[in-house]
C-alpha cells in the first residue's frame, strides 16, 4: 500500500513540475587555466642526480620530502608503483639510486 502511495506521490510531483524545468539543461565544458605553484627546489646530496632527472617531471622535491619516513622496502614498492601503475618514465638503471636516495633521506629509522 505504501509503495503505491509513494509511486503516486512521485508521479504527481513529476507531473506538476513545469515542462521547462524538466527540459535538459545544456552541458557545456569550459577551458580553465590553473597556475600551479612553481618550485625551483631540487634534491641535494649524494645520489640526487637520479631522482632529479627522473622524478621532478611529476613531483616537486618539497612534495616528496614531506612524505612520511618509509623503509627501503616500502620506498622500493613506491618507486615500482610509480613505474608500473602510473607509467612513470624512470630509467631502469636509475631505480636503485632513487630508492637509495629516498631510503637515506626519508628512510624509517
N, CA, C and O atoms as a DFTB+ gen file, in Angstrom:
436 C
 N C O
     1  1       0.823      -1.191       0.000
     2  2       0.000       0.000       0.000
     3  2       0.866       1.253       0.000
     4  3       0.652       2.168      -0.796
     5  1       1.868       1.286       0.922
     6  2       2.713       2.476       0.978
     7  2       3.545       2.618      -0.293
     8  3       3.916       3.725      -0.684
     9  1       3.833       1.490      -0.929
    10  2       4.590       1.550      -2.187
    11  2       3.767       2.217      -3.276
    12  3       4.290       3.018      -4.051
    13  1       2.482       1.891      -3.340
    14  2       1.597       2.523      -4.322
    15  2       1.433       4.001      -4.034
    16  3       1.388       4.821      -4.952
    17  1       1.342       4.342      -2.745
    18  2       1.205       5.740      -2.357
    19  2       2.458       6.529      -2.746
    20  3       2.366       7.644      -3.258
    21  1       3.629       5.934      -2.498
    22  2       4.884       6.585      -2.864
    23  2       4.970       6.780      -4.371
    24  3       5.380       7.844      -4.833
    25  1       4.593       5.781      -5.131
    26  2       4.612       5.891      -6.598
    27  2       3.691       7.001      -7.073
    28  3       4.040       7.753      -7.984
    29  1       2.513       7.109      -6.460
    30  2       1.563       8.161      -6.848
    31  2       2.112       9.546      -6.518
    32  3       1.954      10.485      -7.299
    33  1       2.759       9.669      -5.355
    34  2       3.331      10.969      -4.980
    35  2       4.444      11.382      -5.930
    36  3       4.540      12.550      -6.308
    37  1       5.284      10.428      -6.316
    38  2       6.372      10.735      -7.258
    39  2       5.793      11.151      -8.603
    40  3       6.233      12.136      -9.198
    41  1       4.821      10.410      -9.074
    42  2       4.185      10.713     -10.353
    43  2       3.526      12.085     -10.312
    44  3       3.620      12.851     -11.271
    45  1       2.863      12.393      -9.212
    46  2       2.215      13.689      -9.053
    47  2       3.254      14.813      -9.033
    48  3       3.032      15.874      -9.617
    49  1       4.381      14.583      -8.363
    50  2       5.443      15.585      -8.319
    51  2       6.031      15.857      -9.683
    52  3       6.275      17.011     -10.038
    53  1       6.263      14.805     -10.454
    54  2       6.815      14.966     -11.802
    55  2       5.813      15.669     -12.703
    56  3       6.185      16.536     -13.494
    57  1       4.555      15.302     -12.586
    58  2       3.528      15.902     -13.434
    59  2       3.332      17.382     -13.121
    60  3       2.969      18.164     -14.000
    61  1       3.571      17.767     -11.865
    62  2       3.353      19.167     -11.508
    63  2       4.566      20.048     -11.804
    64  3       4.472      21.271     -11.708
    65  1       5.682      19.458     -12.154
    66  2       6.877      20.228     -12.491
    67  2       6.697      20.818     -13.888
    68  3       6.358      20.094     -14.824
    69  1       6.919      22.110     -14.037
    70  2       6.760      22.729     -15.362
    71  2       7.672      22.059     -16.392
    72  3       8.787      21.636     -16.084
    73  1       7.178      21.980     -17.587
    74  2       7.912      21.331     -18.675
    75  2       9.270      21.985     -18.896
    76  3      10.241      21.285     -19.182
    77  1       9.364      23.292     -18.773
    78  2      10.629      23.990     -18.986
    79  2      11.664      23.566     -17.961
    80  3      12.848      23.466     -18.284
    81  1      11.236      23.313     -16.724
    82  2      12.168      22.904     -15.676
    83  2      12.656      21.476     -15.899
    84  3      13.756      21.121     -15.475
    85  1      11.843      20.659     -16.561
    86  2      12.236      19.269     -16.817
    87  2      13.139      19.140     -18.031
    88  3      13.816      18.124     -18.191
    89  1      13.160      20.134     -18.871
    90  2      13.989      20.079     -20.077
    91  2      15.460      20.004     -19.661
    92  3      15.886      20.654     -18.707
    93  1      16.207      19.213     -20.385
    94  2      17.633      19.040     -20.075
    95  2      18.366      20.351     -20.276
    96  3      18.248      20.991     -21.321
    97  1      19.110      20.736     -19.284
    98  2      19.922      21.935     -19.429
    99  2      21.152      21.565     -20.238
   100  3      21.713      20.487     -20.043
   101  1      21.577      22.423     -21.131
   102  2      22.741      22.086     -21.966
   103  2      23.992      21.948     -21.106
   104  3      24.212      22.726     -20.177
   105  1      24.788      20.968     -21.422
   106  2      26.028      20.700     -20.716
   107  2      27.157      21.326     -21.515
   108  3      27.333      21.033     -22.698
   109  1      27.912      22.183     -20.866
   110  2      28.957      22.902     -21.582
   111  2      30.276      22.784     -20.826
   112  3      30.340      23.039     -19.624
   113  1      31.314      22.400     -21.538
   114  2      32.655      22.345     -20.969
   115  2      33.365      23.650     -21.261
   116  3      33.263      24.203     -22.356
   117  1      34.083      24.132     -20.265
   118  2      34.815      25.383     -20.441
   119  2      36.273      25.149     -20.078
   120  3      36.567      24.430     -19.122
   121  1      37.175      25.738     -20.819
   122  2      38.594      25.660     -20.510
   123  2      38.878      26.515     -19.288
   124  3      38.341      27.611     -19.128
   125  1      39.727      25.991     -18.443
   126  2      40.109      26.709     -17.234
   127  2      41.624      26.722     -17.166
   128  3      42.270      25.705     -17.419
   129  1      42.189      27.862     -16.829
   130  2      43.632      27.978     -16.686
   131  2      43.956      27.891     -15.207
   132  3      43.384      28.614     -14.392
   133  1      44.874      27.007     -14.868
   134  2      45.286      26.835     -13.476
   135  2      46.774      27.104     -13.385
   136  3      47.564      26.537     -14.139
   137  1      47.152      27.961     -12.469
   138  2      48.560      28.226     -12.218
   139  2      48.990      27.407     -11.009
   140  3      48.558      27.663      -9.885
   141  1      49.838      26.429     -11.250
   142  2      50.336      25.603     -10.171
   143  2      51.562      26.254      -9.553
   144  3      52.298      26.974     -10.226
   145  1      51.778      25.997      -8.266
   146  2      52.968      26.576      -7.639
   147  2      54.230      26.079      -8.323
   148  3      54.338      24.908      -8.686
   149  1      55.152      26.960      -8.486
   150  2      56.406      26.627      -9.138
   151  2      57.492      26.527      -8.078
   152  3      57.592      27.372      -7.188
   153  1      58.285      25.502      -8.185
   154  2      59.355      25.338      -7.206
   155  2      60.652      25.057      -7.932
   156  3      60.721      24.186      -8.800
   157  1      61.663      25.794      -7.572
   158  2      62.982      25.566      -8.148
   159  2      63.802      24.628      -7.280
   160  3      64.940      24.299      -7.617
   161  1      63.230      24.198      -6.166
   162  2      63.957      23.339      -5.240
   163  2      64.231      21.992      -5.894
   164  3      63.365      21.400      -6.538
   165  1      65.453      21.531      -5.712
   166  2      65.845      20.229      -6.245
   167  2      66.363      19.375      -5.103
   168  3      66.677      19.872      -4.021
   169  1      66.446      18.090      -5.365
   170  2      67.036      17.186      -4.385
   171  2      68.532      17.455      -4.341
   172  3      69.147      17.763      -5.362
   173  1      69.106      17.338      -3.167
   174  2      70.529      17.629      -2.998
   175  2      71.231      16.464      -2.341
   176  3      70.609      15.655      -1.652
   177  1      72.523      16.386      -2.556
   178  2      73.332      15.386      -1.880
   179  2      73.686      14.217      -2.765
   180  3      73.321      14.176      -3.940
   181  1      74.406      13.258      -2.190
   182  2      74.840      12.081      -2.960
   183  2      73.652      11.308      -3.520
   184  3      72.691      11.014      -2.809
   185  1      73.735      10.987      -4.804
   186  2      72.679      10.212      -5.453
   187  2      71.495      11.028      -5.928
   188  3      70.521      10.462      -6.424
   189  1      71.552      12.335      -5.790
   190  2      70.402      13.166      -6.150
   191  2      70.206      13.314      -7.661
   192  3      69.113      13.668      -8.104
   193  1      71.235      13.053      -8.449
   194  2      71.084      13.186      -9.908
   195  2      69.976      12.285     -10.439
   196  3      69.160      12.722     -11.252
   197  1      69.938      11.039      -9.991
   198  2      68.937      10.091     -10.499
   199  2      67.523      10.545     -10.164
   200  3      66.635      10.488     -11.015
   201  1      67.309      10.992      -8.940
   202  2      65.953      11.407      -8.542
   203  2      65.582      12.734      -9.197
   204  3      64.424      12.929      -9.567
   205  1      66.535      13.645      -9.349
   206  2      66.259      14.910     -10.037
   207  2      65.904      14.661     -11.497
   208  3      64.984      15.290     -12.020
   209  1      66.613      13.762     -12.162
   210  2      66.401      13.509     -13.588
   211  2      65.132      12.725     -13.877
   212  3      64.592      12.826     -14.979
   213  1      64.641      11.948     -12.922
   214  2      63.501      11.077     -13.187
   215  2      62.212      11.484     -12.483
   216  3      61.128      11.214     -13.000
   217  1      62.295      12.112     -11.341
   218  2      61.100      12.313     -10.523
   219  2      60.545      13.731     -10.555
   220  3      59.357      13.937     -10.310
   221  1      61.390      14.707     -10.853
   222  2      60.932      16.094     -10.821
   223  2      59.981      16.449     -11.965
   224  3      59.372      17.519     -11.947
   225  1      59.848      15.579     -12.947
   226  2      58.896      15.846     -14.028
   227  2      57.461      15.823     -13.502
   228  3      56.593      16.524     -14.022
   229  1      57.214      15.013     -12.466
   230  2      55.859      14.889     -11.920
   231  2      55.736      15.381     -10.481
   232  3      54.660      15.818     -10.072
   233  1      56.809      15.318      -9.715
   234  2      56.770      15.668      -8.297
   235  2      57.734      16.807      -7.999
   236  3      58.810      16.904      -8.589
   237  1      57.328      17.658      -7.080
   238  2      58.281      18.648      -6.596
   239  2      59.115      17.989      -5.504
   240  3      58.666      17.051      -4.846
   241  1      60.310      18.482      -5.322
   242  2      61.155      17.945      -4.255
   243  2      60.475      18.146      -2.907
   244  3      60.538      17.274      -2.040
   245  1      59.829      19.284      -2.732
   246  2      59.136      19.556      -1.483
   247  2      58.043      18.549      -1.184
   248  3      57.875      18.136      -0.037
   249  1      57.294      18.148      -2.211
   250  2      56.229      17.174      -2.007
   251  2      56.809      15.838      -1.559
   252  3      56.290      15.208      -0.637
   253  1      57.862      15.416      -2.196
   254  2      58.482      14.128      -1.857
   255  2      59.070      14.189      -0.456
   256  3      58.917      13.249       0.324
   257  1      59.733      15.272      -0.136
   258  2      60.421      15.373       1.148
   259  2      59.483      15.579       2.334
   260  3      59.923      15.510       3.482
   261  1      58.207      15.830       2.079
   262  2      57.246      15.926       3.181
   263  2      56.488      14.616       3.394
   264  3      55.589      14.548       4.233
   265  1      56.848      13.576       2.639
   266  2      56.216      12.270       2.821
   267  2      56.728      11.636       4.112
   268  3      57.799      11.996       4.600
   269  1      55.968      10.700       4.658
   270  2      56.437      10.033       5.880
   271  2      57.686       9.201       5.609
   272  3      57.924       8.771       4.480
   273  1      58.468       8.982       6.636
   274  2      59.657       8.144       6.520
   275  2      59.216       6.700       6.294
   276  3      58.358       6.184       7.009
   277  1      59.809       6.060       5.301
   278  2      59.471       4.681       4.960
   279  2      60.731       3.827       4.945
   280  3      61.843       4.338       4.808
   281  1      60.546       2.547       5.084
   282  2      61.672       1.616       4.995
   283  2      62.147       1.540       3.546
   284  3      61.450       1.975       2.629
   285  1      63.337       0.985       3.354
   286  2      63.866       0.822       1.993
   287  2      62.933      -0.056       1.164
   288  3      62.727       0.194      -0.024
   289  1      62.379      -1.072       1.789
   290  2      61.436      -1.965       1.097
   291  2      60.191      -1.184       0.661
   292  3      59.703      -1.368      -0.454
   293  1      59.682      -0.320       1.531
   294  2      58.498       0.471       1.190
   295  2      58.805       1.486       0.089
   296  3      57.972       1.715      -0.788
   297  1      60.001       2.101       0.126
   298  2      60.379       3.032      -0.946
   299  2      60.524       2.290      -2.270
   300  3      60.163       2.818      -3.322
   301  1      61.048       1.073      -2.222
   302  2      61.148       0.268      -3.445
   303  2      59.759       0.023      -4.023
   304  3      59.553       0.139      -5.231
   305  1      58.815      -0.315      -3.159
   306  2      57.439      -0.544      -3.611
   307  2      56.837       0.734      -4.201
   308  3      56.133       0.680      -5.209
   309  1      57.112       1.883      -3.574
   310  2      56.589       3.165      -4.077
   311  2      57.152       3.490      -5.459
   312  3      56.413       3.889      -6.359
   313  1      58.451       3.319      -5.620
   314  2      59.081       3.607      -6.916
   315  2      58.530       2.657      -7.978
   316  3      58.224       3.081      -9.093
   317  1      58.403       1.381      -7.636
   318  2      57.841       0.414      -8.592
   319  2      56.391       0.729      -8.921
   320  3      55.953       0.521     -10.052
   321  1      55.640       1.228      -7.945
   322  2      54.249       1.626      -8.204
   323  2      54.214       2.784      -9.202
   324  3      53.381       2.797     -10.108
   325  1      55.113       3.753      -9.040
   326  2      55.153       4.884      -9.967
   327  2      55.450       4.403     -11.395
   328  3      54.882       4.907     -12.364
   329  1      56.343       3.427     -11.500
   330  2      56.731       2.916     -12.818
   331  2      55.633       2.040     -13.412
   332  3      55.237       2.230     -14.562
   333  1      55.145       1.086     -12.633
   334  2      54.210       0.090     -13.161
   335  2      52.769       0.584     -13.242
   336  3      52.088       0.325     -14.234
   337  1      52.295       1.286     -12.224
   338  2      50.896       1.718     -12.212
   339  2      50.680       3.052     -12.910
   340  3      49.689       3.238     -13.616
   341  1      51.612       3.981     -12.709
   342  2      51.437       5.318     -13.256
   343  2      52.290       5.574     -14.492
   344  3      52.275       6.670     -15.052
   345  1      53.028       4.560     -14.907
   346  2      53.841       4.620     -16.139
   347  2      54.858       5.749     -16.120
   348  3      55.102       6.393     -17.140
   349  1      55.450       5.987     -14.956
   350  2      56.498       6.999     -14.844
   351  2      57.690       6.585     -15.707
   352  3      58.143       5.444     -15.629
   353  1      58.194       7.493     -16.519
   354  2      59.301       7.161     -17.416
   355  2      60.647       7.194     -16.682
   356  3      61.493       8.049     -16.946
   357  1      60.821       6.260     -15.772
   358  2      62.049       6.193     -14.978
   359  2      63.026       5.254     -15.672
   360  3      62.675       4.131     -16.035
   361  1      64.250       5.723     -15.851
   362  2      65.279       4.890     -16.472
   363  2      65.569       3.696     -15.545
   364  3      65.841       3.889     -14.360
   365  1      65.512       2.480     -16.073
   366  2      65.719       1.287     -15.241
   367  2      67.028       1.321     -14.449
   368  3      67.087       0.839     -13.317
   369  1      68.065       1.886     -15.045
   370  2      69.357       1.935     -14.354
   371  2      69.366       2.931     -13.193
   372  3      70.295       2.926     -12.385
   373  1      68.344       3.783     -13.101
   374  2      68.275       4.771     -12.023
   375  2      67.415       4.330     -10.841
   376  3      67.423       4.987      -9.800
   377  1      66.679       3.238     -10.981
   378  2      65.756       2.807      -9.923
   379  2      66.494       2.580      -8.603
   380  3      66.053       3.065      -7.561
   381  1      67.595       1.857      -8.636
   382  2      68.355       1.580      -7.415
   383  2      68.842       2.848      -6.745
   384  3      68.767       2.975      -5.522
   385  1      69.338       3.783      -7.527
   386  2      69.846       5.045      -6.971
   387  2      68.716       5.879      -6.373
   388  3      68.905       6.534      -5.348
   389  1      67.547       5.858      -7.006
   390  2      66.398       6.598      -6.471
   391  2      65.965       6.011      -5.136
   392  3      65.736       6.741      -4.172
   393  1      65.855       4.693      -5.086
   394  2      65.461       4.021      -3.841
   395  2      66.481       4.303      -2.746
   396  3      66.105       4.589      -1.609
   397  1      67.765       4.227      -3.074
   398  2      68.819       4.504      -2.084
   399  2      68.712       5.937      -1.567
   400  3      68.813       6.181      -0.365
   401  1      68.507       6.872      -2.477
   402  2      68.399       8.271      -2.060
   403  2      67.201       8.458      -1.120
   404  3      67.322       9.098      -0.076
   405  1      66.053       7.900      -1.493
   406  2      64.862       8.037      -0.658
   407  2      65.042       7.346       0.696
   408  3      64.641       7.882       1.729
   409  1      65.635       6.175       0.686
   410  2      65.857       5.450       1.940
   411  2      66.842       6.205       2.845
   412  3      66.679       6.221       4.065
   413  1      67.847       6.820       2.252
   414  2      68.831       7.577       3.038
   415  2      68.272       8.910       3.526
   416  3      68.615       9.375       4.613
   417  1      67.401       9.526       2.706
   418  2      66.887      10.852       3.035
   419  2      65.595      10.776       3.858
   420  3      65.419      11.535       4.811
   421  1      64.703       9.868       3.490
   422  2      63.386       9.759       4.137
   423  2      63.138       8.328       4.616
   424  3      62.006       7.843       4.600
   425  1      64.201       7.668       5.036
   426  2      64.066       6.298       5.496
   427  2      63.610       6.207       6.937
   428  3      63.921       7.071       7.756
   429  1      62.868       5.150       7.238
   430  2      62.422       4.912       8.615
   431  2      63.640       4.520       9.439
   432  3      64.432       3.674       9.024
   433  1      63.782       5.117      10.569
   434  2      64.937       4.841      11.434
   435  2      64.628       3.696      12.369
   436  3      65.474       3.313      13.176
